[in-house]
């Protein structure tokens, strides 16, 4: 009887160690690189300012669209804001801002203070729509063409190098 208990304990120990060892070999990082080249899913977004909803069909009217996820509480969003203001001046590009898990009054103060670079602002108060875009943190931006194909995804605040890259893609 004691031999059976020893064998069960050793077997259980080997099983647990094997599970841990096999798990170490897997990459659990959320990778969104596979989104590039795919078509954006059909999505309807609620307007931040009560201007009516925006669907992916309206995005087809734009040569290129940059979808930017931001919030007033996000410090890196403040860092990238001047880049968005510069991108707003590009003729072939429309900026769609999606306010992520934010309070509307604080988001309005943020835009009043720094300027509003967006052609349309949607709200994702609970963060559920952002999942459809593969967003797992902010700021993040997605560049799409009028066929709704994802051309590029930017994780983190946009930089001047990103600005130059986007400008090169859209011109």
Secondary structure by P-SEA (a helix, b strand, c coil): caaaaaaaaaaaaaaaaaaaaaaaaccccccccccccccccbbbbbbccccccccccccccccbbbbbbbccccaaaaaaaaaaaaaaacccbbbbbbbccccaaaaaaaaaaccccccbbbbcccaaaaaaaccccccbbbbbcccccccccccccccaaaaaaaaaaac
